[in-house]
Amino acid sequence: MLVHFKTQSDLEEAIETLVKQDKRLKPVLELTGMPALRQREPGFAGLAAIVCGQQLSTASAAAIWDRVSKAFDPFHHDAISRARADRLGRLGLSAAKIKTLKHIARELAAERLNLDVLANEEADIAHNTLTALPGIGPWTADIYLLFCLGHGDAWPAGDLAVQEAVKIGLGLKERPTAKQMAALAEPWRPLRGAAAHLWWAYYRTLKKREGVIAGAG
């Protein structure tokens, strides 16, 4: 069963279902309150923005994406295909990210890749389609599926904030690995994306209690 989060009520319904199914999540929700649905632009622009922000602070990622998106307005894969690498580099993109964006642009132009249809595929299949692209790792794939496509079962197992939240919330001795996170999330299928929203909210709540402004996710 495929679930999509198109509205805040979609997310809330999913979280309420999860809490009924897994009682361990009830105190988490009681602490955080209902998380807000996080959405980003779908398609090439949405994926490109995530790629631009890989391994950067939130502020740095936003600054680079602002320059890139303004330089190519409207933002389209044909424009990136034609753009000179040195021009993209001056906008703040690394050589690796330029290579990734150009490869994705070529795949889209050749119609070997359709980012929109991924929303209607099982989360694991869509994840594998994206991670087969050079420069697209598991985290980037899952963030695109969850925030850009609203895929209800996308599970960012490698996200450090979600890992830390799960560790604390479930009373684990150590922060779980991505592989362990995949196993831990099995009971939450096909609503793992809702669980991710809840765990991010839990992480931010814990950090605020510690007096730290969290920028997780």
N, C-alpha and C positions, 0 to 999 in steps of 0.2 A: 504494500500500500504506500503510494507516494503522497507526501504531505508538503504543502507549500505555505510559507508565511508571507502573505501579501498585506495583511493588516495587523495592527496591534492585537485585535481580538483573536486572530489566528494563533498568535504566540501564546496568549493567555490561556486559551483553551487547551493548547498542547501542554503547557506547564502544569495546569490543573490536573490533566490526565496523568502526567508523570508522577506528581506528588501522591496521587491516589494509588498508583501502582508500586511506587517505591517509597516507603515511609521514611527512609533516610533523608529524603529531599525536603521533607516538611519543615524541619528546623532551619534549613538553608533559606527556603522561601520566606519563612517568618522573619528572618533577620534582614533579608535584602528588600522585601517587598517585590511586587511584580516588575521584572525587568522591562525596559523599553525595547521595542523592535529596532534593530540596527539595519539600515538599508543603504546600499550604494548603487551607483549606476551600473546596469548590466552591459553586456557586449564587450567589444574590444576596449572601449574607454575604461570600463570598470576593471578589467583584468590588467590593463596597462598601468592604471593607478596603483594597483597592488604591487605589481612588479617594480615600479619606481620606488616604492616604499620599503622594499625588502632590506632587512638588516640596517635600518636607519631609525633615528628617533622620530617621533610623531611630527615634530616641528620641521625637521629636515626633509622628511618625506613630503609634507604638505607644500613646502617651498619649491621643491623640485617639480612636483606635479603641477603646481600653479604655473611655473614657467613653461613646461612642456605643453600643457593644455591650451595656454594662450598663444603659443607659437604655432599651433596647428588647430585652428578653429574654423570650421568644425573638425573635431578629432576623428580621423578615418584611417583605416588600415592602408589605403592607397597612398596617403600622404606620408606615412611612416616608411613605406616601402621605397618611396622616391627620395626621401630625405637623406642628405649626406651624413655619414657617421660623425664627422667632425662637428657638424652643426648640433647634432643631438648631444654630443659630448660637452659642448659649451653650455648646454642647458642644465648640465649636472648629472647626466646619465653615465654610468660606467660602461666600459667596453662590453662586459658580460650582459648587462641589461639591454644595451643597444642590439646585441646579437639576438637576444631572446625576443624583443619586440619585433624586430625585422622578420624573424622566423615565423612568429605567430601571424604577422601581417601577410606573409606569402601564403601560409596555409589557408587563411581566410579568403584571400583573393582567388586561390585555386579551388576553393570550395571543398577542400579536404578536411576542414574544421568548421563546425557550426556551434558556436558557443551557446546559442539559445536553446538548442535541443537537449543540452545537458540537464536542464531543469526537469525533463521528463524521463530521465534515466535513473536507475537505482544509484544511490549515492556512491557506492564503491566503484561502479562502472564509470560514472562520470569523473570520479577522482582519478582513476587510472588513465582515462583519456587525457586529462590535463597534465598529469605528471609524466606522460610520455613525451611532452613537449620540452625541448631543451631549456633549462633555466627555470622551469616551473616545478618547485618542490611540493611536498605534501601540504605544508602550511598555506602556501599561496593558493593551491587548488581548493582546499577546504574553505578558506576565507572567501574565495570567489563564489563557490557554490552556496555558501550560507548567506552572505550579505548581498551579493549581486543577483543571485537567482532565487533566493529565499527557499533553498532546498531544506526541507524539514529534517532530513536525516544526516546532513553533513556534520562531521565530527572532527574538529581540529585537535587531533590527539597529540600533536607536537607542540601545541601552544603552551609556553611556560606558565603563563598566568592560570590557565585552566588546570594544568597539572598541579600547581601549588594549591589551588582552591580545592581540588579533589582530595589531595593529600590531607588537608586540614579538615575538610567537611566530612570525610569518611574515616578520619582517625587513623590514617596510614602512617607507618614509621618513616617512610622515605617518599620523596616525590616520585610518582610512577613514571616509567618510560613511555614513549609513544606506543610501544607494543603492549605494555600493560594497560595503558589507557584504552586501547581498542577492546581489550577483554572486559575491562570495567564497565564500558559503555554498552555492552551487549544487551543488558536488561532494558535499555532506554530506546532501542529500535522500535518503530521507525521515527522516533522523535528526538534523536540525539542532538539535532540542531537547537531544539528548545532547551535541552540540558546544558548545552554550551552557553547559551544566553544566561542561564541561571548561574552557572559557575563563574562566568565573567563578572556578573553582578556581585556575587559573593566575594570574589577577590577584591573588587573595588571597595566594597563595604569594609572588609578587613583592613585594607590599606588606609582608609579614611580614619578608622579607629586608631591606627598607629600614627596618625598625623601625617600621612604621606598621600600626596595626590597621585592617584593611579592613572596610568595611561595604558592599561593592558588591552590586549585584543588586537 
